[in-house]
Amino acid sequence: MSRRTGSTAGLVVLLILGALVGALLGEVIRLLFPGGTLEQLFARGVSPGLSPATMDLRVLSVTFGFTLRLNLASLLGIALALFVYRRL
């Protein structure tokens, strides 16, 4: 028998929540251990993204852009969210 899987929207919401919890944990670590090895390991990360680009049509102006801030704590939160999703 096949197991019924959850929805894609549920997975996306769970992944976003996992990333948010991980980012919050990274900020708490940054505040508790400023300048230490734990801060460098968990709170510092990379920020890949697309810098804002504006398309001006004289009647309508649209700006596109996004930035993703990833650190070890947010990646651990995402991994935990995937684990929870698979267990559901």
C-alpha positions as CSV (number, residue, x, y, z in Angstrom):
1,M,0.0,0.0,0.0
2,S,1.2,3.5,-0.7
3,R,1.4,6.1,2.0
4,R,-0.4,9.4,1.3
5,T,2.0,12.3,1.3
6,G,1.3,15.8,2.5
7,S,0.7,18.8,0.3
8,T,3.4,20.9,-1.3
9,A,2.0,24.0,0.3
10,G,2.3,22.3,3.7
11,L,6.0,21.4,3.0
12,V,6.8,25.0,1.9
13,V,5.1,26.5,5.0
14,L,7.0,24.0,7.3
15,L,10.3,24.8,5.6
16,I,9.8,28.5,6.0
17,L,8.9,28.0,9.7
18,G,12.0,25.9,10.1
19,A,14.2,28.5,8.5
20,L,12.6,31.2,10.7
21,V,13.1,29.2,13.9
22,G,16.7,28.5,12.9
23,A,17.4,32.2,12.2
24,L,15.9,33.1,15.5
25,L,18.2,30.6,17.2
26,G,21.1,32.0,15.3
27,E,20.3,35.5,16.6
28,V,20.0,34.2,20.2
29,I,23.4,32.6,19.9
30,R,24.8,35.8,18.4
31,L,23.5,37.8,21.4
32,L,24.6,35.2,24.0
33,F,28.1,34.6,22.6
34,P,29.3,37.8,20.9
35,G,32.5,37.5,19.0
36,G,33.0,33.9,19.9
37,T,33.4,30.7,18.0
38,L,29.7,29.8,18.4
39,E,28.6,33.1,16.9
40,Q,30.9,32.6,13.9
41,L,29.7,29.0,13.4
42,F,25.9,29.5,13.9
43,A,25.0,33.2,13.3
44,R,27.2,34.2,10.4
45,G,26.3,33.1,6.9
46,V,25.9,34.0,3.3
47,S,23.3,36.2,1.6
48,P,22.7,35.1,-2.0
49,G,20.1,37.0,-3.9
50,L,19.1,39.3,-6.7
51,S,19.7,43.0,-6.1
52,P,16.6,45.1,-6.8
53,A,16.0,45.8,-10.5
54,T,13.3,48.3,-11.5
55,M,11.3,48.1,-14.7
56,D,9.8,51.6,-15.5
57,L,6.9,51.6,-18.0
58,R,6.1,55.2,-17.4
59,V,2.6,54.2,-16.3
60,L,3.7,51.4,-14.0
61,S,7.0,50.9,-12.2
62,V,7.8,47.4,-10.9
63,T,10.8,46.5,-8.7
64,F,12.1,42.9,-8.5
65,G,14.6,41.5,-6.0
66,F,15.1,39.1,-3.1
67,T,17.8,38.2,-0.7
68,L,18.2,34.9,1.2
69,R,20.1,34.9,4.4
70,L,21.4,31.5,5.2
71,N,23.5,30.4,8.2
72,L,24.1,27.1,9.9
73,A,21.3,27.6,12.4
74,S,18.7,28.3,9.7
75,L,20.0,25.2,7.7
76,L,19.5,23.1,10.9
77,G,16.0,24.5,11.2
78,I,15.2,23.5,7.6
79,A,16.6,20.1,8.2
80,L,14.5,19.7,11.3
81,A,11.4,20.8,9.4
82,L,12.1,18.2,6.7
83,F,12.4,15.6,9.3
84,V,9.1,16.6,10.9
85,Y,7.5,16.6,7.5
86,R,8.6,13.1,6.7
87,R,7.3,11.9,10.0
88,L,3.8,13.3,9.4
